[in-house]
């Protein structure tokens, strides 16, 4: 699911459908509008179903990251964090926030052609 579709459905499920249901039920009680129970029951069923779909999508969704925070614990006296930002600087400058994953650092000794004995 595309991020903007997910955000739209989430907004519908969390704000718009409950708001419309509450508004309709309240106005139906005040003005005697018919089928208040049926309309609100239907909206609640739709909202519940939408919530289930979004929960399943959330479990499968992994937002795109801008890089990673690599942690190196090879030497307990010299623990290191390395920022590995993969998004181009021009794109980062236009964002309000960035998302970084946390990952173990690759073995720097082996990646530089050194082998532990």
C-alpha positions as CSV (number, residue, x, y, z in Angstrom):
1,X,0.0,0.0,0.0
2,X,1.3,3.4,-0.9
3,X,2.0,5.8,2.0
4,X,-0.5,8.4,1.0
5,X,-3.3,5.8,0.6
6,X,-2.4,4.4,4.1
7,X,-2.5,7.9,5.6
8,X,-5.8,8.6,3.9
9,X,-7.4,5.4,5.2
10,X,-6.0,5.9,8.6
11,X,-7.4,9.4,8.8
12,X,-10.8,8.1,7.7
13,X,-10.8,5.3,10.3
14,X,-9.5,7.4,13.2
15,X,-11.1,10.8,12.6
16,X,-13.7,11.1,9.8
17,X,-15.9,8.0,10.1
18,X,-16.2,8.2,14.0
19,X,-16.8,12.0,13.6
20,X,-19.5,11.5,11.0
21,X,-21.2,8.7,13.0
22,X,-21.2,10.9,16.2
23,X,-22.6,13.9,14.3
24,X,-25.3,11.9,12.6
25,X,-26.4,10.2,15.8
26,X,-26.5,13.5,17.7
27,X,-28.4,15.3,15.1
28,X,-30.8,12.4,14.6
29,X,-31.6,12.4,18.3
30,X,-32.1,16.2,18.3
31,X,-34.1,16.5,15.1
32,X,-35.7,13.1,14.9
33,X,-33.8,12.1,11.7
34,X,-34.7,8.5,10.9
35,X,-32.5,5.4,11.0
36,X,-29.9,6.7,13.5
37,X,-29.2,3.2,14.8
38,X,-28.9,1.7,11.4
39,X,-26.6,4.5,10.0
40,X,-24.4,4.6,13.0
41,X,-24.2,0.8,13.2
42,X,-23.2,0.6,9.5
43,X,-20.6,3.3,9.9
44,X,-19.2,1.5,13.0
45,X,-19.0,-1.8,11.1
46,X,-17.2,-0.1,8.2
47,X,-14.8,1.6,10.6
48,X,-14.1,-1.6,12.4
49,X,-13.4,-3.4,9.1
50,X,-11.2,-0.6,8.0
51,X,-9.3,-0.7,11.3
52,X,-8.6,-4.4,10.8
53,X,-7.3,-3.9,7.3
54,X,-5.0,-1.1,8.5
55,X,-3.7,-3.2,11.3
56,X,-2.8,-5.9,8.9
57,X,-1.1,-3.4,6.6
58,X,0.7,-1.8,9.5
59,X,2.2,-5.1,10.4
60,X,3.5,-5.6,6.9
61,X,4.4,-2.0,6.2
62,X,8.0,-0.9,6.6
63,X,8.4,2.8,5.9
64,X,11.3,3.8,3.6
65,X,14.4,4.7,5.7
66,X,16.9,7.4,5.0
67,X,19.8,5.2,6.2
68,X,20.9,3.5,9.4
69,X,22.6,4.0,12.7
70,X,25.3,1.3,12.8
71,X,26.5,0.2,16.2
72,X,29.8,-1.5,16.8
73,X,30.3,-3.4,20.0
74,X,33.4,-5.4,18.9
75,X,35.5,-3.6,21.6
76,X,33.4,-2.9,24.8
77,X,35.8,-0.1,25.7
78,X,35.3,1.6,22.4
79,X,31.6,1.3,21.5
80,X,30.8,3.3,18.4
81,X,27.8,4.6,16.5
82,X,28.1,5.4,12.8
83,X,25.5,7.3,10.9
84,X,25.0,5.9,7.4
85,X,22.6,8.3,5.7
86,X,21.7,7.0,2.2
87,X,19.3,9.8,1.2
88,X,21.0,12.5,-0.8
89,X,21.7,15.7,1.2
90,X,19.5,17.8,-1.1
91,X,16.5,15.5,-0.2
92,X,17.3,15.5,3.5
93,X,17.4,19.3,3.6
94,X,13.7,19.4,2.5
95,X,12.4,17.0,5.2
96,X,11.0,17.8,8.6
97,X,12.5,14.5,9.9
98,X,14.4,11.5,8.8
99,X,14.0,7.8,9.6
100,X,17.1,5.7,10.5
101,X,17.1,2.0,11.1
102,X,19.3,0.6,13.9
103,X,21.7,-2.1,12.7
104,X,24.9,-3.8,13.8
105,X,27.9,-2.5,12.1
106,X,29.6,-4.8,9.6
107,X,33.0,-6.2,10.8
108,X,35.1,-3.3,9.7
109,X,38.3,-5.3,10.0
110,X,37.2,-7.9,7.5
111,X,35.6,-5.4,5.2
112,X,39.0,-3.6,4.9
113,X,40.8,-6.8,4.0
114,X,42.0,-7.5,7.6
115,X,41.3,-10.9,9.1
116,X,41.2,-11.7,12.8
117,X,43.5,-14.5,13.9
